[in-house]
Amino acid sequence: MKPEKPSRNQLMGVWFRMLTTMLFIIGFFVQDTSAAGPLLVYTVNYPLKYFAERIGGEHVRVEFPAPSDVDPAYWNPDLGNISAFQKADMILLNGAGYAKWVAKVSLPRSKITDTSRQLRDRYITTKQVMTHSHGAAGKHAHEALAFTTWLDFELATRQAEAIALAMGRKRPELRDTFQSNYRKLATDLKGLDRDIEAIVSRNPATPLIVSHPVYDYFARRYDLNIVSVHWEPDQVPTDSQLHALKEILKQHPSKWMIWEGEPVRASVDKLKTLGVDSLVFDPCGNIPARGDFMTVMQRNVEDLRRVFPMAD
């Protein structure tokens, strides 16, 4: 007796079950490969790149495409870079008006993490608007909202926390790893915070001149007595700048000017004639020539001890 041939419906049923099983298996492996691959993260400045790499470790690939010779706050990316941001898994913004190009292009909202969004009540509004040009970034203005939030290491810790939480949402299975790495980074940032508080507490009323209006959050956090001017490290001050500084020193007798980068020798010498020494406290907005964010900040902290020496 010949075996009964399966009906067309039975064959279709078998075929459908096989197809469903194959699609499930393919979907499982595709999903698994995606989850196992590193998150592609794009950032608008170097501190966020450093935080993301510390938190994400081997599970992320972090890109920060701004050239080394520009201030990332005023960099305008080309179409290729904008496209790369759009294709990333995560886009980390500094917030507080940093990287104004972001407001002019279309970026996927689901991929964006504004790391200072929860800190908006801590933003600083400055009293003056300065327009000037330097480096490849060209002419730009320092507007009413200060944006170097990470120079307050308490705020920097909160920004790092926002990154860890965002990564955890993207990769739930790695949430514990991201949180563990964040806690280690937070310990380092809080250590910097404590060190600066201890150093400044030796004489918090010490008058200081800062060469660039990027130290607002730094000054507020550590209660520094600062006056901002606008001297570029790679440019010799003009006679009018020197005259303006002399007038400031009459009311604010500082013995130190804090620079964002290494000043040219002629600037250092001119300041010395006024009884003012020079010190670099690098905000580290771009990738440093040597070391990383933490080593640059540790060097900044050690140099700051010269301004606030131990009492005899």
C-alpha atoms as one frame of an Amber mdcrd trajectory, in Angstrom:
protein
   0.000   0.000   0.000   1.474   3.300  -1.098   1.952   5.961   1.575  -0.605
   8.736   1.372   0.691  11.891  -0.275   0.592  14.977   1.955  -1.954  17.495
   0.856  -1.041  20.893  -0.518  -2.182  22.531   2.714  -0.027  20.185   4.773
   3.014  20.965   2.597   2.343  24.677   2.961   2.077  24.269   6.728   5.412
  22.441   6.915   7.045  25.039   4.678   5.640  27.885   6.801   6.905  26.306
  10.044  10.368  25.795   8.516  10.435  29.379   7.263   9.341  30.718  10.662
  12.030  28.677  12.396  14.711  29.886   9.982  13.671  33.515  10.377  13.723
  33.132  14.156  17.229  31.677  14.068  18.477  34.346  11.653  16.856  37.068
  13.733  18.424  35.695  16.910  21.922  35.738  15.475  21.506  39.152  13.885
  20.227  40.538  17.172  23.025  38.862  19.078  25.691  40.230  16.717  24.270
  43.735  17.018  24.155  43.563  20.808  27.686  42.239  20.976  29.108  44.921
  18.676  30.407  48.165  20.144  28.156  51.188  20.315  29.246  53.880  17.887
  29.270  57.120  19.869  29.908  60.617  18.506  30.683  63.557  20.802  30.986
  67.327  20.405  34.008  67.772  22.669  36.894  65.851  24.151  35.723  65.676
  27.802  32.619  63.798  26.670  34.754  61.490  24.534  36.940  60.721  27.537
  33.938  60.113  29.813  32.282  57.858  27.221  35.446  55.792  26.728  35.937
  55.365  30.474  32.324  54.308  30.959  31.850  52.208  27.838  35.276  50.557
  27.688  35.533  47.884  25.018  31.794  48.086  24.398  31.955  51.465  22.652
  33.792  53.147  19.818  33.876  56.877  20.438  34.486  59.398  17.671  35.241
  63.096  18.104  35.900  64.462  14.612  36.794  68.115  15.339  40.322  69.029
  14.129  43.004  69.528  16.759  43.647  73.160  15.796  40.149  74.523  16.484
  38.031  75.227  19.517  35.339  72.497  19.284  32.772  74.906  20.730  32.929
  76.941  17.492  33.733  74.204  15.001  31.347  73.795  12.055  31.381  70.247
  10.656  31.153  69.553   6.939  28.432  67.399   5.366  30.514  64.251   5.754
  30.891  64.757   9.484  27.233  65.641   9.920  26.298  62.417   8.110  28.602
  60.457  10.428  26.883  61.975  13.480  23.494  61.027  12.044  24.556  57.393
  11.571  25.966  56.977  15.085  24.242  54.855  17.736  24.602  57.676  20.267
  25.275  61.417  20.010  26.592  63.097  23.148  26.009  66.837  23.481  27.466
  69.077  26.146  24.451  71.368  26.343  24.557  74.949  27.686  24.794  76.344
  24.160  27.945  74.397  23.292  28.464  73.499  19.587  25.813  75.751  18.075
  25.931  73.878  14.764  23.790  71.188  16.388  20.756  73.488  16.356  21.139
  74.072  12.610  21.088  70.459  11.404  18.768  67.487  11.683  20.034  64.859
  14.116  17.966  61.822  15.226  16.440  62.810  18.572  16.339  59.195  19.737
  20.139  59.066  19.537  20.873  62.346  21.338  21.902  62.648  24.970  22.268
  66.219  26.231  24.576  65.493  29.154  23.792  68.720  31.029  20.040  68.772
  30.396  19.280  67.994  34.030  21.632  70.786  35.117  19.915  73.659  33.344
  19.128  75.356  36.641  22.900  75.477  37.234  23.754  77.240  33.963  25.640
  80.527  34.241  24.616  83.618  32.313  27.573  85.899  31.704  27.447  89.689
  31.871  29.121  90.483  28.578  29.260  89.430  24.942  32.694  89.306  23.291
  33.241  88.913  19.549  36.686  87.993  18.304  38.563  85.536  16.123  41.401
  83.109  16.680  42.646  79.879  15.168  40.852  78.058  12.375  37.450  78.536
  14.004  37.312  82.115  12.713  35.237  84.945  14.129  32.845  84.077  16.927
  31.231  85.490  20.039  31.286  84.517  23.686  27.618  84.946  24.359  25.465
  85.197  27.432  25.452  81.488  28.360  28.678  79.977  29.710  29.253  76.429
  28.457  32.446  74.941  29.939  30.344  73.061  32.479  32.896  70.272  32.989
  35.319  72.648  34.762  33.015  72.315  37.755  33.909  68.723  38.582  30.659
  68.217  40.427  28.794  69.036  37.212  31.253  66.921  35.216  30.326  63.959
  37.419  26.655  64.544  36.691  27.370  64.712  32.951  29.240  61.406  33.160
  26.283  59.893  35.000  23.972  60.956  32.167  26.248  59.145  29.715  26.237
  55.956  31.786  22.443  55.967  32.011  22.077  56.564  28.262  24.449  53.709
  27.457  22.501  51.463  29.792  19.318  52.230  27.898  21.014  51.315  24.621
  22.561  48.128  26.001  20.479  46.953  28.998  22.518  43.766  29.304  25.631
  45.896  29.988  24.001  48.348  32.401  25.882  47.011  35.436  29.213  47.238
  33.589  28.551  50.832  32.569  27.525  51.776  36.104  30.620  50.150  37.577
  32.876  52.027  35.164  30.992  55.255  35.858  31.563  54.902  39.601  35.317
  54.583  39.030  35.316  57.699  36.856  33.183  59.560  39.399  35.710  58.699
  42.105  38.476  60.281  40.020  36.435  63.416  39.265  35.421  63.823  42.898
  39.082  63.481  43.846  39.946  66.444  41.607  37.065  68.360  43.161  38.304
  67.743  46.713  41.892  68.611  45.815  40.944  71.977  44.314  38.684  72.844
  47.238  41.538  72.093  49.644  44.036  74.151  47.633  41.785  77.192  47.216
  40.734  77.126  50.870  44.248  78.281  51.794  43.367  81.786  50.592  40.076
  81.945  48.662  40.159  85.755  48.378  43.315  85.680  46.216  42.656  87.964
  43.219  43.187  86.273  39.849  43.136  87.345  36.210  41.979  84.732  33.695
  42.979  85.195  30.076  39.762  83.866  28.558  36.060  83.823  29.511  35.871
  80.052  29.938  36.347  79.751  33.708  32.882  80.770  34.931  31.851  77.339
  36.256  35.319  76.741  37.643  35.268  80.061  39.493  31.762  79.568  40.884
  32.385  76.043  42.117  35.614  76.918  43.929  34.631  80.469  44.903  37.545
  82.038  43.027  38.036  85.797  42.891  38.548  86.267  39.139  38.374  88.951
  36.474  38.289  87.822  32.837  40.174  89.513  30.020  40.601  88.239  26.482
  44.204  87.437  25.665  44.988  84.609  23.269  47.926  82.366  24.246  49.437
  82.507  20.752  49.191  86.302  20.389  51.236  89.093  21.973  48.957  91.569
  23.788  48.439  94.947  22.181  49.178  98.259  23.893  45.456  98.763  24.470
  45.159  95.344  26.114  48.095  96.133  28.389  46.589  99.492  29.294  43.241
  97.865  30.098  44.984  95.291  32.294  46.849  98.010  34.201  43.510  99.654
  34.981  42.082  96.330  36.190  45.086  95.711  38.438  44.463  98.983  40.256
  41.230  97.538  41.663  42.079  93.853  41.404  45.777  93.451  42.311  46.360
  89.960  40.982  49.802  88.387  40.949  48.709  85.670  38.503  47.135  85.309
  35.093  45.623  81.916  34.329  45.855  80.930  30.654  43.888  78.266  28.752
  47.034  77.341  26.803  50.779  77.931  26.933  51.360  81.664  26.275  54.076
  83.000  24.004  57.219  84.188  25.746  56.604  87.856  24.901  53.258  87.780
  26.744  54.851  86.213  29.817  57.571  88.865  29.835  55.129  91.760  29.471
  53.091  90.453  32.378  56.175  90.137  34.537  56.853  93.853  34.104  53.462
  94.386  35.774  54.270  91.963  38.599  52.020  89.240  37.190  53.140  85.626
  36.717  51.605  83.155  34.258  49.974  79.793  34.899  48.197  77.369  32.532
  44.916  75.723  33.521  43.936  73.858  30.370  40.142  73.423  29.962  40.939
  70.440  27.715  38.060  70.959  25.310  40.065  69.281  22.553  42.316  66.206
  22.578  45.557  67.100  24.397  48.951  66.747  22.735  49.988  64.430  25.560
  48.139  62.502  28.213  44.378  62.424  28.581  41.664  64.406  30.319  42.528
  63.118  33.770  46.289  63.626  33.492  45.758  67.149  32.120  43.454  68.013
  35.018  45.833  66.512  37.545  48.602  68.669  36.081  46.303  71.700  36.281
  45.630  70.992  39.930  49.310  70.619  40.776  50.138  73.886  39.013  47.347
  75.627  40.915  49.252  74.975  44.149  51.696  77.686  43.073  48.888  80.257
  43.245  47.720  79.086  46.657  50.897  78.072  48.504  50.910  76.479  51.928
  51.161  78.973  54.764  54.604  79.283  56.377
